[in-house]
Amino acid sequence: MSKSGAKDSIYNTPKDMIVDFVFDKSVAHVFPDMIRRSVPGYDNLIPLLGIIAEKFVTANSNIYDLGCSLGASSLSIRRRLNVEGCQIIAIDNAEAMVEQCRENMQNDEHSTIPVDVICGDILNCNISNARLAILNFTLQFIEPDKRLELLSKIASGMNQGGALILSEKIISDDIDEQNLIEELQLNFKSANGYSDLEISQKRSALDNVLIPDNLATHKQRLLDAGFSKVIVWQQCLNFISIIAIK
Ligand SMILES: C[S@@+](CC[C@H](N)C(=O)[O-])C[C@H]1O[C@@H](n2cnc3c(N)ncnc32)[C@H](O)[C@@H]1O
C-alpha cells in the first residue's frame, strides 16, 4: 500500500527521549508494514470490511472512514461494493496520512465509487445519510471523555439498519487474562521481526496516546450512543472488531 512498501524501523535505535507517538511523515511512510506487524488480525480484517459493506450499504448513501490513515478500509470497501450512488468520505487529521491516502485512491482503478479524502478532525465532522461508518483502530486515540459524543454523532447521522464497524485494542479487568494476552501480542511482534528495544520504545511512545477500554465499556457505550445491537465479529488476541447496528 505505501508507495515504497517500506519497512518500519522507526524505533530500532536507542532514543535519548521517547516522545509521544504522532502520525507524521515517517510513520505514514512505513504505516502498512507497521500496522500489519503490530496488530494481530489486521490482515484478516481489512478484506472482510468490503464483505460487511456489501451487507449494509444501500444505494445513494454515505460511507465514512474515520481515521482513514492511508485508506486501507476505504480501498477494501470500494473494491467490493457495487451499489448505485454511494460515496466514501475518508477523514484523517494527519496531513502526511491524508496526502498518501489521496494518492492511493487516485491510483486505485478497481472501482468508480468516489472517495472524498478530507484532512480534518473527526470530532468536528458532519455525519449524515450514513449506512456504514468505520472506526478502524481510531477511537483508542480519541480522548476518553469525547468518545461517547463521537459515537452518538455517528449513530445520529446513520440511517436505520446501518452499521458502525469499530475495531480497537482492548484490555481485560482479569489480570491473568490481561497478562497472558498482552504477552502473546508482544510475542506476535517479536515473531514479526521487532526487537525488544523497538517494542519497548514504541510502547512508551504510545503510553499516553493510545488509551484502550475493556469490551464491556465499548458495548455499553455503543448502546448508550444509540446503536441497538452490538456484535463482536473478530477477536485476535487483544484486538477486536465490533459491528454496531442502528
Ligand atoms: C491506527 S490509525 C487507523 C488505521 C486505519 N483506519 C486503517 O485501518 O488502516 C489511527 C488514525 O486515526 C487518525 N486520528 C486520530 N485522531 C484523529 C482525529 N481526532 N481526527 C481524525 N483522525 C484522527 C490518525 O491520524 C491515524 O491516521
The ligand as an SDF file (V2000), in Angstrom:
LIG
                    3D

 27 29  0  0  0  0  0  0  0  0999 V2000
   -4.2720    3.3370   13.8040 C   0  0  0  0  0  0  0  0  0  0  0  0
   -4.5910    4.5590   12.6580 S   0  0  0  0  0  0  0  0  0  0  0  0
   -6.0230    3.9620   11.7820 C   0  0  0  0  0  0  0  0  0  0  0  0
   -5.7680    2.8700   10.8120 C   0  0  0  0  0  0  0  0  0  0  0  0
   -6.6880    2.8400    9.6290 C   0  0  0  0  0  0  0  0  0  0  0  0
   -8.0590    3.0800    9.9890 N   0  0  0  0  0  0  0  0  0  0  0  0
   -6.5390    1.5030    8.9360 C   0  0  0  0  0  0  0  0  0  0  0  0
   -7.4380    0.6840    9.0510 O   0  0  0  0  0  0  0  0  0  0  0  0
   -5.5090    1.2680    8.2890 O   0  0  0  0  0  0  0  0  0  0  0  0
   -5.3490    5.8710   13.5310 C   0  0  0  0  0  0  0  0  0  0  0  0
   -5.5830    7.0790   12.6230 C   0  0  0  0  0  0  0  0  0  0  0  0
   -6.5050    7.9460   13.2730 O   0  0  0  0  0  0  0  0  0  0  0  0
   -6.1180    9.2720   12.9930 C   0  0  0  0  0  0  0  0  0  0  0  0
   -6.7230   10.1360   14.0070 N   0  0  0  0  0  0  0  0  0  0  0  0
   -6.5130   10.1320   15.3500 C   0  0  0  0  0  0  0  0  0  0  0  0
   -7.2740   11.0700   15.9500 N   0  0  0  0  0  0  0  0  0  0  0  0
   -7.9910   11.6710   14.9680 C   0  0  0  0  0  0  0  0  0  0  0  0
   -8.9510   12.7230   14.9390 C   0  0  0  0  0  0  0  0  0  0  0  0
   -9.3370   13.3350   16.0700 N   0  0  0  0  0  0  0  0  0  0  0  0
   -9.4870   13.0940   13.7580 N   0  0  0  0  0  0  0  0  0  0  0  0
   -9.0890   12.4930   12.6180 C   0  0  0  0  0  0  0  0  0  0  0  0
   -8.1920   11.4730   12.5630 N   0  0  0  0  0  0  0  0  0  0  0  0
   -7.6440   11.0680   13.7290 C   0  0  0  0  0  0  0  0  0  0  0  0
   -4.5970    9.2330   13.0000 C   0  0  0  0  0  0  0  0  0  0  0  0
   -4.0310   10.3210   12.3130 O   0  0  0  0  0  0  0  0  0  0  0  0
   -4.3250    7.8850   12.3350 C   0  0  0  0  0  0  0  0  0  0  0  0
   -4.1060    8.0140   10.9550 O   0  0  0  0  0  0  0  0  0  0  0  0
  1  2  1  0
  2  3  1  0
  2 10  1  0
  3  4  1  0
  4  5  1  0
  5  6  1  0
  5  7  1  0
  7  8  2  0
  7  9  1  0
 10 11  1  0
 11 12  1  0
 11 26  1  0
 12 13  1  0
 13 14  1  0
 13 24  1  0
 14 15  1  0
 14 23  1  0
 15 16  2  0
 16 17  1  0
 17 18  1  0
 17 23  2  0
 18 19  1  0
 18 20  2  0
 20 21  1  0
 21 22  2  0
 22 23  1  0
 24 25  1  0
 24 26  1  0
 26 27  1  0
M  CHG  2   2   1   9  -1
M  END
$$$$
